[in-house]
């Protein structure tokens, strides 16, 4: 506004209203007490960070406002005035009260954003006579906050942060109304308790609902509920409810409570779910009886669009089940996304799922019938590898289920195991081991059953011929994962993928050439046991770089630290030109994918021997007659390929002629 005269003219703002004035920095942050550049006034600072250049960028401005307000309240330290040095969260109410007392401010209420009633009318705030639940009470709020911050599970940082914010933000909540459905306030029956405030601990009632039906309503006194819900140890004096029934109801409550998991929508974090914690804290002193976990999800879209009757994409559960079946619907739901992001229910995915289920059942029937004819006895190297991969899928699935990540769980028990089954058959040329196949089939049936119970029950009983129910089976047993075998499998798959890409290049005609390349008959694979000396020096330095949980460098300037390392500074100029791109590639690709093991100076197994053992598989996959596996140090020509070979990164050369070199596999 100081520099944009056209804006001032458009909105009738005089230059003298803004030109002489600078933004007043009234607060700083705990982590910026050194008055660094980051502690500059928040509004200009965040506009610069988010590259906001105009008041028309409404979405960016809304996000900036939310970020600044939240950080200012929770982390802000007053920088001016009588409260200088104190936390904003501690003095905000004091400053507000002082301003109102001096007549310099009035209390004003408005919705945080536009609120539209179900009737379509826009809502306004009306200050009326009202009963409030005083969620702002400091002692009450402190107990709830401590519960949330200690051992409470929300399954995602975003949900946990939203709940923690709501606990401090909720304040005094208007809990009554004069019309509609609801329970009358006991002490003022002209008022009804509004629905959000009246439905936060009903789970306790569920524990005894089947027993209460035999009791008259007038006999269900506060004394009865206090005893049944473990608020009091004293039996009711009236005796209108039989003692054995009271004891039985109390045992039912003690068995089922607390609530281990509550699933709900993300829009209820700021009210219903937060109130549930507050009201549990009000009724029960012992936090062991408070909810232990909430899982929150986003809204549901259909085919990437918001579900709407006007768009014709409105789908009820009954319609989905009757159209696609219960299990196909469940799989599509599991595959639609987790967490607070809106889930996308894909009808196309449902259709494909039906075909995949049919294919899985056909394979299961065929595999079960062929088990007696399959190979038995000692495991081969590939049997060991694929048995280990089953262990990995089971562990990944268990972790995902535990964290309520159903998309990840489905990937492990559905897509990964299906791919594993296919690769096992391909790499063994169909010569599979009966024990591995049977274990894979049983493991997939059990681990997929939480998502597709009806289909898996059919497989378990009618295909695998078990007398029990799959839902009663324990999680499949698995041995400790063998990291070496896992790395060898990853190397095999990565190498085969790389070899196939090179094969496609060999078979592709060169530009401006109409000549069709001959079909390759021979191939040489160059294997490097060690890195080059300069590469080893780079890796040694990179081994000291700290990685975060995503296998990314914690220190973003790690390349600068690499340049300053004494061993690297000693490199000749030409070597330095190779070292920096090599380091960048290793960290951004190899380390990102494989973690710190990508920085090892040599492999913990014999890569060349492993490839030789699989030479028949490689020849079959690539369609070549002969294959050589040689050290990258051998002088056979093809210098660029030999030079590019590194541990775990073998290089291949294809030829359509007789090989002149030695040992073929």
C-alpha angles and dihedrals in degrees: 000000000000093000104027107079091173090062091049091050092047094053097033093244115156118227092233090059092067113008099078095045131086128196110270113229101218099165142027133193132256092242093050103053089127088073091238123168089272090065092065118127106302101230098054091037097055092042088057093046093049092039093237107171103165142038086233092072091091099165093051091045092051091051091046092050092050092049095047095045093048095045091043093054099043101032103020123119119198111250100186141029133033092316096053111150095023126112117264089226090059099046105032094092092045092053091047093051092047093052092049091047091052091049091243094117142024130210109259129182131197135153116269088238139355111308120201122190123224086257089063094249120134112244127227131190115261119191104215140154103289147161116237136199103224099225086157091074104126098218092046093047092047092056092050093045091051090051092050093046096046120050102339115127124215098161094228137052091230092056093044092050092047091051093047089051092048092052090059096036103047096086121164110353123207100232105176142066138176101233143035131044122327149096118294117245104254094222098039111029096184085078130070122208107245116241101254092052093044100051110054106098100031088117087078089059091052090065092064103024093107091054100042093064091081093054125086113245093235090056093059095090128167088259090058094050092043090056097041093047094048095247090121132027092207122099115232112269097218095071092206090129114057114252094232090055092049091050091047092051091049091051090050090052093047091049097052103032139123106049103251095191135008118189118202146141124284091240090067096057093088095051126004098037095041090048090051089060093045093048093047087052090050095050100038124041091194109081089204086080094053122098114282102202143012123197115199128193135187128245124287125254125189116221091345093305131104109262108255135159090218090059092047093235097107110131128183123204090247091054092047092050095046091048102041105013127253096274096046088051092049092049091049089050091050089049094048097082142277137242128024095328114106110264118235114217106202118202088194089057089052091055093048091046092059089055092047092050090050090050092048092051092049091051091047092052091048094045092048091051093048098045094098090056097047124103117276136180128056118018119246123220090266092048089055091048095051093042087055091049089055087055090053093050091049093050093046091049093049091050092048095048090048091053093045090244098143095169090058092044091051090050091056100043098035115024100025095045091045090052090045091054091051095046092048091056093045098047093045092043088237094307094124129166116247094222093053093048093047092048092049092050095048093043093051093047092052098041095045092050096086088062101032105024099160095050092044092048089055091050093046097050107025102033104027090035098227121160094210130073119262091223088064095054121109120239109281115268117245135182123236110287113259105224092195093055090047091053092047091052091048089049092049093050093043093048094048090049091051092046092052091052090052089048091055090051091050092051094046114096115244119252115282090010123117093187113111110227114242119255109264116248101176138036138188122207115201114208124192118208093189140022121247114270094255091048090052090053091052092049092049090056093045090052087071093058112106115232129207126222090278092056091250125132113266088209106061092199094061091127090059090051089050091054091051095052110114094228091053096045087058091063118113114251093256093050091048089057089058097040099060097052089044092053092046092050094047093051098041098042114015100034092040090056102035107020127222093338087076088070095058114123094225138005121264090231138046104270095186093050091049092052091047089054088054097043094114090052092048093048090049093048094048098036096233127141099215134026133191122198109194141161117269087234092067114106101234098131120248089108096175092056093044090049093049094053115105133164108297090009107085118179126219134208122197125208137179096209142069113290116241096197131091135263116024122196 
